[in-house]
Amino acid sequence: MAAAAAATTTISHSSLISALYSNNQLPTATSISKNNTTLIVNNKKRICGTSVITIKNYMNGRRRRRSGVVCSAASSSSAPPSVNLPKALLFDCDGVLVDTEKDGHRISFNDTFAEKELGVTWDVDLYGELLKIGGGKERMTAYFNKVGWPEKAPKSEEERKEFIASLHKRKTELFMTLIEKKLLPLRPGVAKLIDQALGNGVKVAVCSTSNEKAVSAIVSFLLGPKRAEQIQIYAGDVVPRKKPDPAIYLLASSTLGVDPSSCVVVEDSAIGLAAAKAAGMKCIVTKSGYTAEEDFLNADAVFDCIGDPPEERFDLSFCGSLLEKQYVS
């Protein structure tokens, strides 16, 4: 006998958003208050001009996953009064603010290698593998340790550290030139979400393994000086251990004076997600070019981007809804 089909309930978009923003229960078949319930949005369509969402619930033991909830019904800069907003919104930089890796950092690394005549080129696929290592200096060191150091590289460990540091410094200079020329755009919805946070008194910070100068350039040139002066930056070697270690997120919450449990992180990679969750924070993943196929099962929500209206995926109110009890498992 065939297994019974999973229960399906269709509710209006506004009803779903209202339920998410309050302690109200969704209809029985779509309740998200159960510890072992998975909420999956399968499709979005329009009936008689009203946006509706079809939701299926599957029991999956200890974990639940939500993907694709589109919160266009709550896109204003002011959150509903009942929403518990996060105390801080923490962004990764590369892949979250800007999809920098393939046509930004990778190109800058290769140009640096060419300038120094090292005979090294990182193609798109190889660089994707190297991104599993947090930090540019660490990435180069691991690569050379595996394939062999260039003939022009020094022999002693201490001199090699200086060699790597000099390569990374030049790479950062080349990368900053790309940013200053605005050749790499912000990802959709980034400026909107930051404006919503700042407008509602939510602290905003960027937490990245990248060089501090490179991160500052992205924030200043692409988000503009008015936003930049309100955004804290934690980057590079500000902590001794990089992602997936939670150190940078714990430093941010401590410095900002907020509890980790009241922070929401926006990440794009598995190592960034691991860092955020190890810090005890909620984490939304916005997939980027290199991370689309990574495992984000532990994320609190997963989207392809933040999005601007009318293609908005989520907003500040949705970030706040992640802190509500019905999302705790």
TORMARLUM-223771 format. One record per residue (C-alpha): residue number from 1; residue in one letter; x, y, z. Coordinates in pm, 1 decimal. Example, Ala and Ser with C-alpha at 12.3 -4.5 7.8 and 13.67 -1.06 7.14 Angstrom:
1:A:1230.0:-450.0:780.0
2:S:1367.0:-106.0:714.0
This chain:
1:M:0.0:0.0:0.0
2:A:134.9:340.7:-91.6
3:A:232.8:569.9:192.8
4:A:-13.3:845.3:274.1
5:A:72.2:1182.2:124.0
6:A:197.7:1451.1:359.1
7:A:-72.8:1690.7:474.2
8:T:-86.5:2014.1:277.9
9:T:-252.5:2338.7:380.2
10:T:-278.5:2656.1:173.9
11:I:-298.8:2981.7:368.2
12:S:-278.0:3344.3:267.7
13:H:63.2:3508.0:269.7
14:S:-52.0:3775.3:513.7
15:S:-185.4:3510.7:754.7
16:L:147.4:3329.9:751.0
17:I:343.0:3648.5:817.1
18:S:102.7:3747.9:1094.7
19:A:149.1:3409.5:1259.2
20:L:525.2:3431.7:1230.6
21:Y:524.7:3773.1:1397.9
22:S:315.6:3666.4:1695.3
23:N:263.9:3373.4:1927.9
24:N:-39.5:3262.2:1728.7
25:Q:-39.7:2904.8:1604.5
26:L:-57.9:2837.5:1234.6
27:P:-333.7:2598.8:1123.5
28:T:-278.5:2248.5:1263.4
29:A:-126.9:2104.4:946.8
30:T:125.5:2388.3:927.6
31:S:217.7:2436.0:1293.6
32:I:583.5:2528.7:1341.5
33:S:579.7:2510.2:1720.8
34:K:661.3:2137.6:1732.5
35:N:1024.0:2050.1:1795.3
36:N:1029.2:1786.8:1523.2
37:T:845.6:1975.7:1249.6
38:T:1000.7:2076.0:919.7
39:L:857.3:2379.0:743.6
40:I:918.8:2374.1:368.6
41:V:772.1:2628.3:129.9
42:N:723.1:2437.5:-192.6
43:N:578.7:2701.1:-420.7
44:K:432.4:3050.6:-435.5
45:K:145.4:3136.4:-665.8
46:R:-136.3:3387.9:-704.5
47:I:-506.3:3312.3:-673.8
48:C:-756.1:3593.0:-734.0
49:G:-475.7:3844.5:-688.5
50:T:-381.7:3713.9:-342.6
51:S:-36.0:3572.7:-280.6
52:V:-59.1:3232.0:-116.1
53:I:198.2:2987.0:11.5
54:T:157.6:2611.2:7.2
55:I:325.4:2447.5:306.1
56:K:396.7:2079.7:365.3
57:N:504.5:1940.5:697.7
58:Y:735.5:1642.3:723.6
59:M:841.3:1482.9:1051.3
60:N:1219.8:1443.1:1052.0
61:G:1316.6:1362.7:1409.9
62:R:1550.7:1613.5:1566.6
63:R:1606.1:1867.6:1288.5
64:R:1389.3:2105.3:1092.3
65:R:1464.6:2314.2:790.6
66:R:1295.1:2617.4:639.2
67:S:1369.1:2741.8:290.7
68:G:1226.2:3004.9:63.7
69:V:986.0:3194.8:290.1
70:V:924.0:3521.0:106.6
71:C:835.3:3803.3:344.1
72:S:731.0:4071.1:94.8
73:A:429.8:4151.4:309.7
74:A:657.2:4308.8:572.0
75:S:911.3:4508.7:377.5
76:S:879.5:4847.7:542.5
77:S:1165.3:4994.1:743.6
78:S:954.1:4987.5:1059.5
79:A:894.8:4646.7:1212.6
80:P:550.6:4555.8:1350.3
81:P:524.7:4645.8:1721.8
82:S:490.5:4280.3:1825.3
83:V:815.6:4173.1:1660.5
84:N:1114.5:4107.8:1883.8
85:L:1396.4:4259.3:1677.6
86:P:1754.1:4135.3:1709.7
87:K:1990.1:4349.6:1915.4
88:A:2255.8:4315.0:1646.7
89:L:2266.3:4211.9:1282.4
90:L:2605.8:4067.6:1187.2
91:F:2708.1:4022.4:824.0
92:D:2985.5:3822.9:669.3
93:C:3148.7:4024.3:390.4
94:D:3261.6:3818.8:90.7
95:G:2968.2:3637.9:-65.2
96:V:2715.2:3818.2:155.4
97:L:2761.6:4191.6:97.2
98:V:2924.9:4134.1:-241.2
99:D:2985.1:3814.9:-438.3
100:T:3356.9:3889.0:-447.1
101:E:3528.3:3554.4:-463.7
102:K:3536.4:3440.3:-827.9
103:D:3582.9:3775.5:-1002.1
104:G:3737.4:3970.7:-715.6
105:H:3964.4:3790.8:-471.6
106:R:4057.4:3509.2:-712.3
107:I:4156.2:3753.7:-986.2
108:S:4357.0:3961.2:-737.3
109:F:4542.5:3653.2:-611.8
110:N:4626.3:3550.1:-968.5
111:D:4742.6:3900.9:-1063.4
112:T:4968.6:3901.0:-757.6
113:F:5114.6:3561.6:-848.1
114:A:5176.2:3686.8:-1203.4
115:E:5347.8:4005.9:-1083.6
116:K:5582.3:3800.7:-866.4
117:E:5636.2:3548.2:-1150.3
118:L:5547.8:3253.4:-928.0
119:G:5401.4:3040.1:-1206.2
120:V:5079.7:2987.0:-1008.7
121:T:4721.6:3028.4:-1129.5
122:W:4407.3:2943.3:-934.3
123:D:4125.3:2846.5:-1169.2
124:V:3759.0:2873.4:-1074.0
125:D:3720.0:2515.8:-949.4
126:L:4046.3:2510.5:-754.7
127:Y:3963.4:2838.3:-583.4
128:G:3626.8:2696.9:-483.7
129:E:3807.6:2417.8:-298.7
130:L:4051.8:2661.3:-139.3
131:L:3763.0:2865.4:0.4
132:K:3709.0:2587.7:253.6
133:I:4011.4:2741.6:428.1
134:G:3929.8:3064.7:609.0
135:G:4165.6:3358.1:545.3
136:G:4377.9:3452.4:243.8
137:K:4717.4:3404.9:409.7
138:E:4607.8:3070.3:549.0
139:R:4474.3:2973.2:205.2
140:M:4804.9:3044.1:28.8
141:T:5007.5:2869.5:298.1
142:A:4792.6:2555.9:283.1
143:Y:4811.3:2550.1:-96.9
144:F:5190.4:2583.7:-111.5
145:N:5234.7:2328.2:166.3
146:K:5033.9:2081.3:-41.0
147:V:5167.4:2137.4:-395.5
148:G:5512.5:2270.7:-313.1
149:W:5649.4:2619.6:-261.9
150:P:5753.2:2830.4:-564.4
151:E:6124.3:2845.2:-643.8
152:K:6127.7:3216.0:-558.2
153:A:5986.2:3152.7:-211.9
154:P:6225.7:3155.8:86.1
155:K:6315.1:2832.2:263.1
156:S:6276.2:2908.2:633.0
157:E:5936.7:2902.6:802.1
158:E:5972.2:3255.6:940.1
159:E:6073.1:3399.7:602.6
160:R:5785.4:3217.8:437.2
161:K:5541.5:3386.0:676.6
162:E:5681.3:3722.7:569.4
163:F:5663.5:3614.7:204.3
164:I:5296.9:3517.1:239.4
165:A:5221.3:3842.6:421.9
166:S:5379.3:4045.1:139.4
167:L:5179.9:3855.0:-123.1
168:H:4860.4:3911.2:70.5
169:K:4933.1:4282.0:111.2
170:R:4975.3:4324.0:-264.4
171:K:4667.5:4112.5:-334.5
172:T:4464.8:4337.6:-102.6
173:E:4586.0:4648.7:-287.2
174:L:4474.7:4503.7:-620.1
175:F:4141.1:4395.5:-474.9
176:M:4075.7:4739.9:-326.6
177:T:4128.1:4893.1:-671.1
178:L:3843.7:4676.0:-801.9
179:I:3620.6:4788.3:-515.2
180:E:3706.7:5157.4:-551.3
181:K:3614.4:5139.3:-919.4
182:K:3283.8:4979.4:-812.5
183:L:3334.6:4691.8:-1053.8
184:L:3168.5:4452.3:-808.0
185:P:2810.9:4543.6:-703.8
186:L:2634.4:4488.7:-372.1
187:R:2415.6:4180.5:-363.9
188:P:2038.4:4242.8:-388.0
189:G:1875.7:4357.5:-64.6
190:V:2192.2:4425.9:135.0
191:A:2151.7:4804.2:153.8
192:K:1779.4:4767.9:226.1
193:L:1829.6:4531.0:520.4
194:I:2108.7:4743.9:668.1
195:D:1891.2:5055.2:639.9
196:Q:1605.3:4875.9:815.3
197:A:1837.4:4771.4:1097.5
198:L:1996.0:5112.7:1146.2
199:G:1655.1:5279.6:1124.2
200:N:1523.5:5059.7:1405.3
201:G:1820.9:5098.4:1638.2
202:V:1963.8:4753.7:1565.5
203:K:2343.6:4746.0:1579.9
204:V:2514.6:4642.7:1256.8
205:A:2859.0:4489.8:1211.6
206:V:3057.9:4310.3:944.0
207:C:3256.4:4007.0:1062.9
208:S:3499.4:3865.5:807.6
209:T:3815.4:3659.9:774.5
210:S:3928.5:3897.5:497.6
211:N:4181.1:4176.5:540.4
212:E:4041.1:4470.0:738.7
213:K:4135.5:4722.6:468.8
214:A:3953.9:4522.3:202.3
215:V:3640.4:4490.4:416.4
216:S:3648.2:4861.0:504.4
217:A:3677.5:4947.0:135.0
218:I:3368.4:4741.0:52.7
219:V:3168.2:4901.6:332.4
220:S:3283.8:5257.1:254.1
221:F:3271.5:5255.9:-125.7
222:L:2970.0:5032.9:-184.4
223:L:2749.5:5114.9:114.8
224:G:2852.9:5479.3:133.7
225:P:3010.1:5689.1:411.3
226:K:2684.7:5761.2:595.9
227:R:2615.3:5391.5:649.7
228:A:2983.0:5307.9:698.2
229:E:3020.9:5533.9:1001.1
230:Q:2743.4:5339.5:1175.8
231:I:2880.8:4992.1:1097.9
232:Q:3144.3:4821.1:1310.9
233:I:3402.9:4607.8:1131.4
234:Y:3574.8:4300.6:1275.3
235:A:3808.5:4149.1:1020.3
236:G:4139.9:3987.8:935.6
237:D:4371.7:3910.9:1224.1
238:V:4156.4:4080.3:1488.7
239:V:4110.4:3730.4:1635.2
240:P:4375.5:3454.5:1648.3
241:R:4145.6:3183.0:1507.8
242:K:3931.9:3231.6:1200.1
243:K:3601.3:3079.0:1093.6
244:P:3471.1:2813.8:1154.1
245:D:3595.8:2914.7:1499.2
246:P:3332.2:3142.6:1661.8
247:A:3591.6:3390.2:1794.6
248:I:3506.4:3676.0:1558.7
249:Y:3133.4:3658.1:1633.5
250:L:3193.2:3635.1:2006.5
251:L:3424.3:3937.0:1984.2
252:A:3155.8:4130.9:1798.2
253:S:2880.1:4053.0:2048.7
254:S:3108.2:4132.8:2342.1
255:T:3229.2:4462.0:2194.4
256:L:2879.6:4566.2:2090.4
257:G:2748.7:4480.8:2437.0
258:V:2480.8:4236.5:2321.8
259:D:2411.6:3876.4:2414.3
260:P:2495.2:3623.3:2139.4
261:S:2143.4:3480.3:2163.2
262:S:2000.0:3817.8:2056.9
263:C:2215.8:3837.2:1742.2
264:V:2123.4:3729.3:1390.5
265:V:2405.1:3650.3:1147.5
266:V:2385.6:3658.3:767.0
267:E:2637.5:3416.9:615.7
268:D:2693.5:3245.1:282.8
269:S:2922.0:2951.4:362.4
270:A:2927.3:2635.3:570.6
271:I:3230.2:2752.2:769.4
272:G:3060.4:3085.2:840.4
273:L:2742.1:2907.5:947.2
274:A:2945.2:2682.8:1178.3
275:A:3109.3:2988.5:1336.2
276:A:2776.1:3162.1:1395.1
277:K:2607.9:2856.9:1547.3
278:A:2911.1:2782.8:1767.5
279:A:2877.0:3139.0:1897.6
280:G:2515.5:3066.8:1995.3
281:M:2360.2:3293.8:1732.1
282:K:2077.3:3258.0:1482.2
283:C:2204.4:3235.2:1126.3
284:I:2044.3:3304.3:788.9
285:V:2234.1:3177.8:485.4
286:T:2219.8:3361.4:153.5
287:K:2387.9:3126.6:-91.2
288:S:2660.9:3266.7:-314.9
289:G:2824.9:3150.8:-635.4
290:Y:3071.9:2918.1:-466.8
291:T:2853.4:2795.1:-179.9
292:A:2525.2:2697.1:-346.1
293:E:2584.2:2323.4:-298.8
294:E:2719.3:2332.9:57.2
295:D:2536.7:2172.3:350.1
296:F:2328.2:2429.0:538.1
297:L:2108.3:2189.5:734.7
298:N:2186.7:2367.6:1062.9
299:A:2091.2:2711.6:930.5
300:D:1784.3:2884.7:1070.7
301:A:1683.8:2986.3:717.4
302:V:1835.1:2953.5:369.6
303:F:1776.4:3184.3:71.9
304:D:1940.6:3259.8:-261.1
305:C:1978.4:3626.9:-159.7
306:I:1821.8:3893.6:64.1
307:G:1644.9:4054.4:-229.1
308:D:1490.7:4391.9:-302.0
309:P:1116.6:4445.7:-359.1
310:P:935.1:4308.6:-550.8
311:E:1173.4:4010.1:-532.1
312:E:1242.0:4044.6:-159.8
313:R:1319.5:3718.1:20.1
314:F:1327.1:3845.0:379.2
315:D:1354.6:4161.3:586.9
316:L:1441.4:4278.5:938.8
317:S:1110.6:4156.3:1080.0
318:F:1185.8:3805.6:958.0
319:C:1525.6:3825.1:1129.6
320:G:1345.7:3914.9:1450.4
321:S:1098.7:3630.3:1409.4
322:L:1387.7:3382.7:1431.4
323:L:1430.6:3483.9:1795.5
324:E:1072.6:3386.0:1882.6
325:K:1002.6:3072.5:2084.4
326:Q:828.7:2889.0:1801.8
327:Y:1162.4:2866.3:1618.4
328:V:1351.6:2705.3:1906.3
329:S:1407.5:2331.4:1881.3
